[in-house]
Structure formats: structure tokens, C-alpha cells
């Protein structure tokens, strides 16, 4: 799908207002990408979280669409805001963007949003993504984030969608072994991917509005 600068649809301010916002001295999209907000010792955590929660609650759907129509920084930010506020009406849009995998870095945010929605429909999207991209052992896209989100949903929904990917010598093991820099690397275990998803979702739960 074509990229469209928010200015072209009358929302030129959304990049500075939401994606590049500097609540902590760093652009929001960079903080979300790095995960530094998950560190208890990070001095800007509370301020960052409060502004993120407020924006997630007040940003309009049209503003979110303007962000989703552009490049990875704006898409990553939009997906986080959608996930934090659990705007399930964006499920299909998020799913289409995840499966298309047009840009770098934003896919993990799509997976976060689907994990936050927490339904069988979200598990089906993540399963479809892994069916498409785990066999691609030449690519490192967002397979880890998708598996972590699917494992979290399996635990929540009492399902077993991820089991066929994580069985010994299954698609997950084959994908990791095919990428030399990931072999014997503990963070690329299924359990570690689930832990990172839990950290992100627990962060959102912990700061959500009552």
C-alpha cells in the first residue's frame, strides 16, 4: 500500500505531536523502539508513561490513520497508542500491516497491539504471520515478537496455537538455527519472547487509566 505523508490528508502535525514528542529528552518513537521505558531505574519513566497513556486516550481515529499511513516511526507510535487504549476497531488494519511487513521496526508494535486486544481473532492473525514468515529462514522480521504475543494469547485463551511452531526441531528452531547470529542465543527462546511481551503488556496495564 502507498505511503502518504500526514500533511497530504490534513494532519501534518501528528508526527511532531505523537511520534517525535520528547517527554524524556528523546523522541517517543525511539523510546518505544528501545524499550528503555521498561527499566525501573530509568528516571523519565513515570512522566513518559503518563503522557503515553493520555495520548492513547485522546488521539482520534483519524489521527491514528494518518500515522499508520506513513513510515515506520509513525506506524510504530500509532500501534503502541492503539494497543495501550485497546482500540480493537483497528484490528484488521494492524493485521494487514503486520502481514505486509512493508517497513522495519514497526512490526513488534503491531504484535503488542494484538496481544493487548487479547482475542481469538488476534491469535489467528499472529498464527497467519508465523505461518508466512517462519519458513523464511533468510529473513529476520518480527517473528520473535509475533511468537511472544501468540504465547501470551495462548495462555490467556487456553489455546495452543504456538505449539506447532515451538515443538523441538519445529519451525521456530529451524528459523533460529538458520540465522547464525541467533544460534545458542538465550533471548531467542520462546520463553524469552513471551517474557518481553508480558513486560510490555504489564507496563500498559500498570499505567492504564482506572
N, CA, C and O of each residue as an XYZ file, in Angstrom:
840
protein
N       0.853     -1.182      0.000
C       0.000      0.000      0.000
C       0.897      1.243      0.000
O       1.964      1.222      0.613
N       0.485      2.328     -0.677
C       1.340      3.507     -0.815
C       1.502      4.248      0.504
O       0.607      4.248      1.348
N       2.669      4.884      0.668
C       2.917      5.713      1.837
C       2.386      7.116      1.569
O       2.484      7.635      0.457
N       1.827      7.712      2.605
C       1.229      9.029      2.447
C       1.617      9.892      3.644
O       1.304      9.561      4.787
N       2.299     10.996      3.370
C       2.676     11.890      4.465
C       1.405     12.461      5.081
O       0.477     12.832      4.362
N       1.359     12.533      6.425
C       0.155     13.069      7.071
C      -0.267     14.437      6.560
O      -1.454     14.764      6.600
N       0.673     15.245      6.081
C       0.315     16.560      5.535
C      -0.655     16.425      4.362
O      -1.482     17.306      4.129
N      -0.549     15.335      3.638
C      -1.388     15.150      2.452
C      -2.850     14.929      2.808
O      -3.729     15.095      1.962
N      -3.114     14.553      4.059
C      -4.504     14.327      4.479
C      -4.915     15.314      5.572
O      -5.908     15.110      6.270
N      -4.133     16.384      5.707
C      -4.511     17.438      6.643
C      -4.111     17.214      8.085
O      -4.644     17.858      8.988
N      -3.174     16.303      8.307
C      -2.750     16.006      9.678
C      -1.224     16.085      9.809
O      -0.597     15.218     10.418
N      -0.648     17.122      9.237
C       0.791     17.252      9.250
C       1.407     17.354     10.626
O       2.596     17.079     10.787
N       0.632     17.744     11.622
C       1.147     17.939     12.981
C       1.348     16.647     13.755
O       2.015     16.655     14.790
N       0.783     15.525     13.279
C       0.746     14.335     14.130
C       2.129     13.722     14.379
O       2.346     13.087     15.411
N       3.049     13.904     13.457
C       4.383     13.328     13.663
C       5.053     13.999     14.850
O       5.556     13.328     15.751
N       5.058     15.331     14.847
C       5.677     16.059     15.954
C       4.876     15.874     17.247
O       5.453     15.768     18.329
N       3.576     15.836     17.132
C       2.723     15.763     18.324
C       2.786     14.397     18.997
O       2.770     14.321     20.225
N       2.857     13.325     18.227
C       2.780     11.990     18.815
C       4.050     11.151     18.663
O       4.491     10.533     19.632
N       4.642     11.117     17.477
C       5.796     10.237     17.262
C       7.105     10.846     17.747
O       7.921     10.163     18.365
N       7.302     12.134     17.466
C       8.567     12.778     17.822
C       8.518     13.499     19.162
O       9.492     14.143     19.553
N       7.416     13.401     19.857
C       7.259     14.078     21.154
C       8.391     13.684     22.100
O       8.721     12.505     22.228
N       8.984     14.684     22.764
C      10.144     14.435     23.625
C       9.774     14.647     25.091
O      10.056     15.694     25.674
N       9.139     13.634     25.671
C       8.779     13.700     27.085
C       9.981     13.433     27.983
O       9.966     13.757     29.170
N      11.016     12.843     27.405
C      12.149     12.409     28.219
C      13.485     12.852     27.636
O      14.531     12.314     27.998
N      13.453     13.824     26.739
C      14.669     14.234     26.072
C      14.942     13.445     24.811
O      15.872     13.770     24.073
N      14.149     12.409     24.544
C      14.292     11.583     23.354
C      12.943     11.489     22.669
O      11.900     11.535     23.323
N      12.965     11.358     21.362
C      11.712     11.205     20.623
C      10.977      9.954     21.104
O      11.592      8.924     21.379
N       9.666     10.062     21.199
C       8.870      8.946     21.723
C       9.099      7.660     20.942
O       9.217      6.589     21.538
N       9.164      7.747     19.623
C       9.323      6.521     18.835
C      10.632      5.817     19.165
O      10.697      4.589     19.125
N      11.679      6.579     19.492
C      12.950      5.969     19.850
C      12.869      5.267     21.198
O      13.440      4.191     21.375
N      12.167      5.867     22.140
C      12.000      5.251     23.455
C      11.187      3.972     23.332
O      11.528      2.961     23.947
N      10.122      4.002     22.550
C       9.299      2.809     22.356
C      10.095      1.709     21.662
O       9.980      0.538     22.024
N      10.889      2.070     20.683
C      11.691      1.082     19.960
C      12.739      0.438     20.869
O      12.963     -0.770     20.806
N      13.375      1.247     21.709
C      14.475      0.739     22.534
C      14.006     -0.052     23.744
O      14.731     -0.912     24.244
N      12.797      0.234     24.218
C      12.293     -0.437     25.411
C      12.864      0.100     26.711
O      12.681     -0.512     27.764
N      13.555      1.239     26.656
C      14.164      1.761     27.887
C      13.129      2.120     28.945
O      13.448      2.161     30.133
N      11.907      2.378     28.532
C      10.846      2.709     29.480
C      10.506      1.544     30.401
O       9.841      1.734     31.419
N      10.959      0.334     30.053
C      10.698     -0.843     30.886
C      11.702     -0.981     32.035
O      11.522     -1.829     32.909
N      12.733     -0.176     32.042
C      13.750     -0.269     33.086
C      13.322      0.537     34.301
O      13.099      1.742     34.191
N      13.201     -0.103     35.458
C      12.752      0.617     36.659
C      13.641      1.802     37.019
O      13.174      2.774     37.613
N      14.928      1.722     36.658
C      15.855      2.789     37.038
C      15.818      3.975     36.081
O      16.458      4.993     36.345
N      15.082      3.866     34.972
C      15.045      4.970     34.009
C      14.338      6.159     34.648
O      13.182      6.028     35.052
N      14.994      7.322     34.754
C      14.443      8.442     35.530
C      13.209      9.101     34.934
O      12.490      9.809     35.638
N      12.951      8.881     33.650
C      11.832      9.562     33.000
C      10.599      8.666     32.866
O       9.627      9.045     32.212
N      10.633      7.496     33.472
C       9.594      6.504     33.233
C       8.189      6.965     33.547
O       7.276      6.761     32.747
N       8.000      7.586     34.703
C       6.642      7.977     35.103
C       6.092      9.069     34.190
O       4.941      9.001     33.758
N       6.907     10.065     33.900
C       6.470     11.147     33.010
C       6.149     10.588     31.620
O       5.125     10.929     31.027
N       7.030      9.733     31.111
C       6.811      9.141     29.792
C       5.504      8.356     29.762
O       4.715      8.489     28.827
N       5.282      7.542     30.783
C       4.087      6.703     30.821
C       2.818      7.537     30.889
O       1.849      7.247     30.187
N       2.811      8.559     31.715
C       1.601      9.375     31.854
C       1.234     10.048     30.531
O       0.061     10.081     30.158
N       2.217     10.579     29.828
C       1.924     11.232     28.553
C       1.474     10.213     27.503
O       0.595     10.498     26.689
N       2.081      9.028     27.528
C       1.683      7.987     26.575
C       0.238      7.563     26.819
O      -0.536      7.429     25.872
N      -0.123      7.355     28.064
C      -1.494      6.951     28.402
C      -2.494      8.035     28.026
O      -3.563      7.745     27.490
N      -2.139      9.291     28.313
C      -3.037     10.397     27.977
C      -3.249     10.495     26.466
O      -4.376     10.663     26.001
N      -2.164     10.391     25.709
C      -2.294     10.485     24.254
C      -3.073      9.304     23.680
O      -3.848      9.465     22.738
N      -2.865      8.123     24.248
C      -3.600      6.948     23.769
C      -5.101      7.116     23.957
O      -5.896      6.627     23.155
N      -5.478      7.810     25.018
C      -6.901      8.001     25.307
C      -7.531      9.107     24.469
O      -8.732      9.080     24.201
N      -6.719     10.081     24.055
C      -7.301     11.266     23.414
C      -7.057     11.366     21.909
O      -7.781     12.090     21.226
N      -6.059     10.662     21.374
C      -5.816     10.737     19.935
C      -7.041     10.232     19.182
O      -7.677      9.261     19.594
N      -7.365     10.892     18.086
C      -8.550     10.496     17.325
C      -8.215      9.357     16.365
O      -7.051      9.123     16.041
N      -9.239      8.664     15.923
C      -9.032      7.598     14.942
C      -8.436      8.152     13.652
O      -7.596      7.505     13.027
N      -8.864      9.341     13.252
C      -8.338      9.939     12.027
C      -6.854     10.248     12.171
O      -6.093     10.073     11.220
N      -6.433     10.703     13.341
C      -5.014     10.965     13.579
C      -4.212      9.664     13.545
O      -3.103      9.620     13.012
N      -4.781      8.620     14.114
C      -4.114      7.318     14.078
C      -3.970      6.817     12.646
O      -2.924      6.284     12.277
N      -5.005      6.984     11.845
C      -4.932      6.563     10.449
C      -3.848      7.339      9.702
O      -3.136      6.776      8.869
N      -3.726      8.632     10.003
C      -2.685      9.432      9.356
C      -1.299      8.906      9.710
O      -0.413      8.868      8.856
N      -1.109      8.501     10.958
C       0.172      7.935     11.373
C       0.408      6.571     10.733
O       1.521      6.279     10.295
N      -0.600      5.753     10.676
C      -0.462      4.406     10.106
C      -0.190      4.430      8.609
O       0.323      3.456      8.057
N      -0.522      5.515      7.958
C      -0.333      5.595      6.512
C       1.052      6.028      6.093
O       1.349      6.107      4.901
N       1.925      6.316      7.090
C       3.234      6.851      6.743
C       4.337      5.829      7.028
O       4.123      4.634      6.824
N       5.519      6.271      7.499
C       6.675      5.388      7.608
C       6.757      4.747      8.998
O       5.836      4.881      9.804
N       7.883      4.041      9.276
C       7.934      3.167     10.442
C       7.813      3.908     11.767
O       7.210      3.382     12.702
N       8.362      5.102     11.874
C       8.316      5.813     13.151
C       6.878      6.136     13.545
O       6.472      5.945     14.691
N       6.126      6.624     12.579
C       4.738      6.977     12.868
C       3.882      5.727     13.051
O       2.975      5.717     13.883
N       4.161      4.671     12.282
C       3.387      3.441     12.427
C       3.653      2.771     13.777
O       2.729      2.288     14.431
N       4.916      2.748     14.182
C       5.257      2.167     15.484
C       4.529      2.901     16.599
O       3.953      2.280     17.492
N       4.561      4.228     16.538
C       3.898      5.033     17.570
C       2.398      4.795     17.571
O       1.795      4.603     18.627
N       1.796      4.806     16.388
C       0.353      4.597     16.297
C      -0.053      3.242     16.861
O      -1.039      3.142     17.592
N       0.700      2.203     16.526
C       0.358      0.869     17.016
C       0.445      0.791     18.531
O      -0.377      0.131     19.167
N       1.438      1.460     19.118
C       1.528      1.497     20.569
C       0.316      2.213     21.181
O      -0.266      1.730     22.152
N      -0.057      3.344     20.622
C      -1.205      4.075     21.151
C      -2.483      3.252     21.001
O      -3.330      3.250     21.894
N      -2.621      2.561     19.887
C      -3.781      1.693     19.668
C      -3.790      0.559     20.684
O      -4.835      0.237     21.247
N      -2.630     -0.046     20.920
C      -2.555     -1.148     21.866
C      -2.815     -0.715     23.294
O      -3.537     -1.389     24.029
N      -2.235      0.401     23.690
C      -2.433      0.890     25.057
C      -3.911      1.150     25.318
O      -4.428      0.802     26.380
N      -4.591      1.761     24.351
C      -6.015      2.090     24.530
C      -6.943      0.957     24.116
O      -8.164      1.074     24.219
N      -6.357     -0.139     23.646
C      -7.129     -1.301     23.194
C      -8.232     -0.914     22.208
O      -9.400     -1.242     22.418
N      -7.867     -0.230     21.156
C      -8.847      0.149     20.130
C      -8.985     -0.996     19.135
O      -8.345     -1.013     18.084
N      -9.816     -1.924     19.484
C      -9.946     -3.148     18.696
C     -10.502     -2.903     17.299
O     -10.391     -3.771     16.432
N     -11.092     -1.748     17.069
C     -11.597     -1.454     15.724
C     -10.461     -1.333     14.711
O     -10.706     -1.317     13.505
N      -9.210     -1.248     15.197
C      -8.057     -1.199     14.301
C      -7.453     -2.587     14.062
O      -6.394     -2.699     13.443
N      -8.106     -3.630     14.540
C      -7.535     -4.978     14.424
C      -7.205     -5.338     12.969
O      -6.089     -5.767     12.675
N      -8.150     -5.168     12.080
C      -7.922     -5.553     10.685
C      -6.796     -4.739     10.066
O      -5.964     -5.279      9.337
N      -6.768     -3.452     10.352
C      -5.721     -2.576      9.810
C      -4.346     -3.013     10.325
O      -3.390     -3.120      9.557
N      -4.264     -3.259     11.616
C      -2.996     -3.704     12.214
C      -2.582     -5.051     11.623
O      -1.413     -5.259     11.297
N      -3.531     -5.950     11.488
C      -3.233     -7.261     10.915
C      -2.718     -7.169      9.498
O      -1.776     -7.872      9.132
N      -3.329     -6.300      8.686
C      -2.878     -6.132      7.306
C      -1.451     -5.583      7.258
O      -0.636     -6.035      6.454
N      -1.157     -4.624      8.105
C       0.187     -4.041      8.128
C       1.220     -5.062      8.590
O       2.323     -5.123      8.047
N       0.865     -5.860      9.589
C       1.798     -6.879     10.074
C       2.095     -7.894      8.978
O       3.256     -8.220      8.732
N       1.062     -8.389      8.327
C       1.267     -9.410      7.301
C       2.010     -8.864      6.085
O       2.746     -9.594      5.421
N       1.817     -7.581      5.798
C       2.516     -6.985      4.657
C       3.994     -6.766      4.961
O       4.833     -6.892      4.069
N       4.323     -6.439      6.213
C       5.718     -6.199      6.637
C       6.452     -5.297      5.659
O       7.497     -5.663      5.119
N       5.898     -4.126      5.440
C       6.461     -3.198      4.452
C       7.663     -2.422      4.976
O       8.553     -2.063      4.205
N       7.695     -2.159      6.285
C       8.751     -1.314      6.851
C       9.366     -2.004      8.066
O       8.783     -2.925      8.637
N      10.546     -1.544      8.445
C      11.245     -2.123      9.592
C      10.679     -1.592     10.907
O       9.997     -0.567     10.941
N      10.977     -2.310     11.980
C      10.786     -1.870     13.363
C       9.336     -1.776     13.858
O       9.094     -1.976     15.048
N       8.389     -1.485     13.006
C       7.025     -1.270     13.486
C       6.286     -2.570     13.795
O       5.300     -2.555     14.531
N       6.747     -3.696     13.245
C       6.028     -4.951     13.422
C       5.882     -5.380     14.867
O       4.854     -5.943     15.243
N       6.890     -5.124     15.682
C       6.787     -5.519     17.088
C       5.674     -4.748     17.787
O       5.039     -5.263     18.708
N       5.436     -3.513     17.349
C       4.347     -2.719     17.923
C       2.986     -3.266     17.497
O       2.038     -3.244     18.283
N       2.879     -3.758     16.260
C       1.632     -4.393     15.837
C       1.356     -5.624     16.715
O       0.224     -5.859     17.138
N       2.408     -6.396     16.975
C       2.244     -7.596     17.804
C       1.817     -7.224     19.223
O       0.985     -7.902     19.826
N       2.387     -6.151     19.746
C       1.974     -5.656     21.063
C       0.486     -5.320     21.068
O      -0.238     -5.702     21.987
N       0.036     -4.610     20.046
C      -1.381     -4.232     19.984
C      -2.280     -5.464     19.945
O      -3.300     -5.506     20.632
N      -1.918     -6.455     19.159
C      -2.728     -7.672     19.070
C      -2.728     -8.420     20.400
O      -3.752     -8.971     20.803
N      -1.595     -8.439     21.075
C      -1.543     -9.079     22.393
C      -2.442     -8.357     23.382
O      -3.074     -8.993     24.226
N      -2.504     -7.040     23.284
C      -3.364     -6.260     24.178
C      -4.846     -6.499     23.890
O      -5.660     -6.532     24.813
N      -5.200     -6.665     22.611
C      -6.606     -6.928     22.291
C      -7.048     -8.245     22.924
O      -8.123     -8.333     23.518
N      -6.211     -9.258     22.788
C      -6.385    -10.483     23.559
C      -7.476    -11.442     23.146
O      -8.001    -12.159     23.998
N      -7.843    -11.487     21.875
C      -8.934    -12.367     21.458
C      -8.439    -13.456     20.507
O      -7.289    -13.460     20.067
N      -9.352    -14.377     20.210
C      -9.026    -15.453     19.262
C      -8.700    -14.892     17.879
O      -7.857    -15.439     17.167
N      -9.366    -13.802     17.499
C      -9.095    -13.193     16.197
C      -7.652    -12.707     16.112
O      -7.020    -12.800     15.059
N      -7.136    -12.189     17.221
C      -5.755    -11.710     17.246
C      -4.778    -12.879     17.166
O      -3.745    -12.788     16.503
N      -5.106    -13.961     17.836
C      -4.264    -15.157     17.748
C      -4.215    -15.690     16.325
O      -3.174    -16.172     15.878
N      -5.328    -15.608     15.613
C      -5.355    -16.080     14.233
C      -4.456    -15.228     13.336
O      -3.790    -15.756     12.446
N      -4.435    -13.920     13.565
C      -3.570    -13.038     12.775
C      -2.098    -13.375     13.037
O      -1.306    -13.476     12.100
N      -1.740    -13.547     14.296
C      -0.355    -13.868     14.641
C       0.046    -15.233     14.091
O       1.177    -15.416     13.643
N      -0.874    -16.184     14.125
C      -0.599    -17.509     13.561
C      -0.369    -17.418     12.060
O       0.537    -18.057     11.525
N      -1.184    -16.627     11.384
C      -1.015    -16.450      9.940
C       0.333    -15.808      9.622
O       0.988    -16.171      8.646
N       0.738    -14.859     10.448
C       2.034    -14.221     10.242
C       3.170    -15.233     10.385
O       4.072    -15.282      9.548
N       3.121    -16.034     11.442
C       4.177    -17.020     11.660
C       4.159    -18.094     10.576
O       5.218    -18.564     10.161
N       2.988    -18.485     10.118
C       2.915    -19.439      9.006
C       3.596    -18.878      7.762
O       4.209    -19.625      7.000
N       3.494    -17.583      7.556
C       4.072    -16.967      6.366
C       5.568    -16.713      6.511
O       6.327    -16.915      5.563
N       5.997    -16.270      7.697
C       7.366    -15.764      7.815
C       8.346    -16.666      8.563
O       9.554    -16.505      8.390
N       7.885    -17.601      9.379
C       8.860    -18.502      9.996
C       9.555    -19.407      8.970
O      10.749    -19.668      9.120
N       8.862    -19.892      7.939
C       9.580    -20.684      6.929
C      10.621    -19.874      6.155
O      11.480    -20.457      5.493
N      10.561    -18.540      6.225
C      11.535    -17.699      5.538
C      12.786    -17.582      6.407
O      12.980    -16.584      7.100
N      13.613    -18.591      6.362
C      14.811    -18.616      7.207
C      15.889    -17.649      6.734
O      16.953    -17.550      7.346
N      15.614    -16.944      5.655
C      16.554    -15.924      5.188
C      16.196    -14.544      5.717
O      16.914    -13.576      5.467
N      15.088    -14.450      6.447
C      14.603    -13.148      6.880
C      14.475    -13.062      8.396
O      13.988    -13.987      9.046
N      14.913    -11.954      8.939
C      14.617    -11.655     10.333
C      13.707    -10.434     10.356
O      14.170     -9.297     10.270
N      12.434    -10.681     10.470
C      11.460     -9.603     10.552
C      10.973     -9.507     12.003
O      11.744     -9.155     12.895
N       9.723     -9.812     12.229
C       9.168     -9.693     13.580
C       8.683    -11.039     14.109
O       7.736    -11.104     14.893
N       9.344    -12.111     13.671
C       8.992    -13.443     14.141
C       9.066    -13.566     15.668
O       8.159    -14.151     16.260
N      10.108    -13.042     16.334
C      10.163    -13.156     17.791
C       8.991    -12.467     18.490
O       8.382    -13.040     19.394
N       8.677    -11.246     18.075
C       7.573    -10.519     18.699
C       6.241    -11.216     18.459
O       5.387    -11.251     19.345
N       6.063    -11.769     17.267
C       4.815    -12.465     16.957
C       4.665    -13.726     17.799
O       3.578    -14.024     18.293
N       5.762    -14.467     17.960
C       5.684    -15.677     18.775
C       5.412    -15.325     20.231
O       4.586    -15.971     20.877
N       6.089    -14.318     20.753
C       5.853    -13.917     22.130
C       4.411    -13.509     22.378
O       3.821    -13.869     23.396
N       3.842    -12.747     21.430
C       2.447    -12.328     21.569
C       1.508    -13.516     21.490
O       0.529    -13.587     22.233
N       1.800    -14.456     20.589
C       0.938    -15.630     20.446
C       0.995    -16.512     21.689
O      -0.024    -17.058     22.112
N       2.173    -16.651     22.271
C       2.290    -17.432     23.510
C       1.492    -16.788     24.638
O       0.853    -17.485     25.425
N       1.527    -15.479     24.717
C       0.741    -14.792     25.742
C      -0.757    -15.018     25.519
O      -1.499    -15.272     26.468
N      -1.192    -14.925     24.268
C      -2.607    -15.146     23.975
C      -3.013    -16.591     24.253
O      -4.107    -16.844     24.759
N      -2.136    -17.539     23.923
C      -2.440    -18.937     24.230
C      -2.681    -19.127     25.720
O      -3.616    -19.822     26.118
N      -1.849    -18.518     26.536
C      -2.012    -18.645     27.980
C      -3.313    -18.001     28.445
O      -3.988    -18.517     29.336
N      -3.654    -16.883     27.840
C      -4.867    -16.157     28.226
C      -6.131    -16.863     27.736
O      -7.144    -16.891     28.436
N      -6.067    -17.428     26.540
C      -7.250    -18.013     25.907
C      -7.366    -19.516     26.120
O      -8.347    -20.133     25.706
N      -6.351    -20.112     26.775
C      -6.303    -21.568     26.968
C      -6.306    -22.288     25.620
O      -7.021    -23.271     25.427
N      -5.488    -21.778     24.691
C      -5.355    -22.382     23.363
C      -3.904    -22.845     23.178
O      -3.065    -22.681     24.063
N      -3.637    -23.417     22.022
C      -2.309    -23.984     21.778
C      -1.826    -23.663     20.358
O      -1.216    -24.506     19.700
N      -2.097    -22.456     19.899
C      -1.713    -22.076     18.535
C      -0.202    -22.158     18.328
O       0.258    -22.546     17.254
N       0.560    -21.797     19.342
C       2.021    -21.720     19.184
C       2.709    -23.071     19.271
O       3.888    -23.179     18.932
N       2.006    -24.102     19.714
C       2.658    -25.383     19.997
C       3.333    -25.973     18.772
O       4.425    -26.532     18.875
N       2.706    -25.855     17.629
C       3.294    -26.484     16.436
C       4.518    -25.724     15.933
O       5.333    -26.277     15.195
N       4.649    -24.455     16.332
C       5.842    -23.697     15.954
C       7.015    -23.988     16.890
O       8.172    -23.974     16.471
N       6.704    -24.251     18.163
C       7.755    -24.352     19.173
C       8.155    -25.784     19.507
O       9.024    -25.990     20.354
N       7.553    -26.769     18.873
C       7.953    -28.147     19.140
C       9.420    -28.341     18.732
O       9.899    -27.645     17.837
N      10.138    -29.272     19.369
C      11.550    -29.484     19.050
C      11.765    -29.693     17.560
O      11.064    -30.476     16.919
N      12.736    -28.989     17.028
C      13.079    -29.030     15.593
C      11.941    -28.532     14.706
O      11.907    -28.809     13.507
N      11.017    -27.800     15.307
C       9.921    -27.223     14.540
C      10.337    -25.940     13.841
O      11.526    -25.633     13.749
N       9.364    -25.197     13.350
C       9.660    -24.006     12.555
C      10.459    -22.959     13.324
O      11.331    -22.306     12.750
N      10.172    -22.789     14.623
C      10.927    -21.810     15.397
C      12.398    -22.210     15.494
O      13.280    -21.392     15.228
N      12.668    -23.446     15.868
C      14.054    -23.916     15.966
C      14.773    -23.812     14.619
O      15.940    -23.425     14.559
N      14.082    -24.152     13.566
C      14.694    -24.088     12.236
C      15.031    -22.647     11.857
O      16.076    -22.379     11.265
N      14.142    -21.732     12.203
C      14.382    -20.326     11.887
C      15.583    -19.786     12.667
O      16.441    -19.111     12.098
N      15.642    -20.079     13.954
C      16.757    -19.605     14.776
C      18.073    -20.201     14.299
O      19.075    -19.494     14.196
N      18.073    -21.504     14.006
C      19.309    -22.164     13.587
C      19.801    -21.671     12.232
O      20.998    -21.713     11.950
N      18.894    -21.214     11.408
C      19.287    -20.745     10.090
C      19.959    -19.379     10.123
O      20.665    -19.011      9.184
N      19.744    -18.620     11.205
C      20.338    -17.296     11.335
C      21.509    -17.391     12.302
O      21.319    -17.478     13.515
N      22.710    -17.375     11.761
C      23.907    -17.694     12.537
C      24.044    -16.851     13.797
O      24.488    -17.362     14.825
N      23.678    -15.582     13.745
C      23.861    -14.703     14.898
C      22.854    -14.980     16.013
O      22.982    -14.420     17.101
N      21.863    -15.825     15.769
C      20.871    -16.140     16.797
C      21.121    -17.491     17.464
O      20.545    -17.770     18.515
N      21.952    -18.317     16.886
C      22.149    -19.660     17.410
C      22.676    -19.623     18.833
O      23.558    -18.830     19.164
N      22.116    -20.502     19.683
C      22.539    -20.610     21.079
C      22.472    -19.272     21.802
O      23.254    -19.007     22.715
N      21.538    -18.438     21.386
C      21.372    -17.119     21.996
C      20.119    -17.162     22.866
O      19.013    -17.191     22.327
N      20.251    -17.168     24.188
C      19.090    -17.364     25.079
C      17.906    -16.447     24.815
O      16.766    -16.896     24.936
N      18.123    -15.157     24.452
C      16.951    -14.317     24.211
C      16.037    -14.796     23.088
O      14.916    -14.305     22.950
N      16.504    -15.748     22.289
C      15.667    -16.218     21.195
C      14.974    -17.535     21.507
O      14.595    -18.275     20.600
N      14.811    -17.824     22.788
C      13.966    -18.934     23.203
C      12.517    -18.464     23.220
O      12.262    -17.276     23.419
N      11.564    -19.368     23.018
C      10.155    -18.963     23.090
C       9.803    -18.314     24.433
O       9.056    -17.336     24.481
N      10.347    -18.865     25.518
C      10.045    -18.309     26.832
C      10.488    -16.868     26.979
O       9.810    -16.065     27.620
N      11.627    -16.538     26.386
C      12.114    -15.157     26.466
C      11.258    -14.216     25.642
O      11.045    -13.068     26.033
N      10.763    -14.687     24.500
C       9.872    -13.850     23.688
C       8.564    -13.590     24.431
O       8.037    -12.478     24.384
N       8.048    -14.583     25.102
C       6.837    -14.398     25.904
C       7.104    -13.405     27.038
O       6.247    -12.579     27.352
N       8.282    -13.480     27.651
C       8.606    -12.580     28.759
C       8.605    -11.128     28.299
O       8.105    -10.253     29.005
N       9.164    -10.866     27.115
C       9.203     -9.499     26.629
C       7.806     -8.974     26.303
O       7.503     -7.807     26.549
N       6.966     -9.834     25.756
C       5.581     -9.423     25.519
C       4.887     -9.115     26.833
O       4.184     -8.111     26.945
N       5.077     -9.965     27.822
C       4.469     -9.735     29.137
C       4.932     -8.415     29.739
O       4.126     -7.681     30.310
N       6.206     -8.109     29.618
C       6.728     -6.860     30.166
C       6.027     -5.655     29.544
O       5.637     -4.723     30.248
N       5.873     -5.679     28.238
C       5.233     -4.561     27.549
C       3.757     -4.440     27.918
O       3.258     -3.342     28.165
N       3.069     -5.566     27.952
C       1.640     -5.534     28.296
C       1.433     -5.185     29.759
O       0.492     -4.464     30.089
N       2.286     -5.678     30.638
C       2.175     -5.340     32.055
C       2.457     -3.853     32.281
O       1.843     -3.219     33.139
N       3.386     -3.309     31.506
C       3.636     -1.874     31.571
C       2.355     -1.106     31.244
O       1.967     -0.192     31.971
N       1.707     -1.484     30.148
C       0.481     -0.796     29.749
C      -0.619     -0.974     30.796
O      -1.341     -0.026     31.104
N      -0.745     -2.169     31.335
C      -1.745     -2.422     32.375
C      -1.475     -1.587     33.607
O      -2.398     -1.060     34.229
N      -0.197     -1.471     33.959
C       0.172     -0.769     35.186
C      -0.074      0.713     35.150
O      -0.250      1.342     36.193
N      -0.089      1.290     33.947
C      -0.261      2.740     33.844
C      -1.599      3.135     33.251
O      -1.876      4.323     33.085
N      -2.439      2.148     32.927
C      -3.720      2.470     32.300
C      -4.615      3.269     33.245
O      -4.512      3.176     34.468
N      -5.473      4.037     32.643
C      -6.437      4.828     33.427
C      -7.400      3.898     34.163
O      -7.747      2.838     33.641
N      -7.837      4.276     35.365
C      -8.802      3.437     36.095
C     -10.138      3.386     35.359
O     -11.072      2.730     35.820
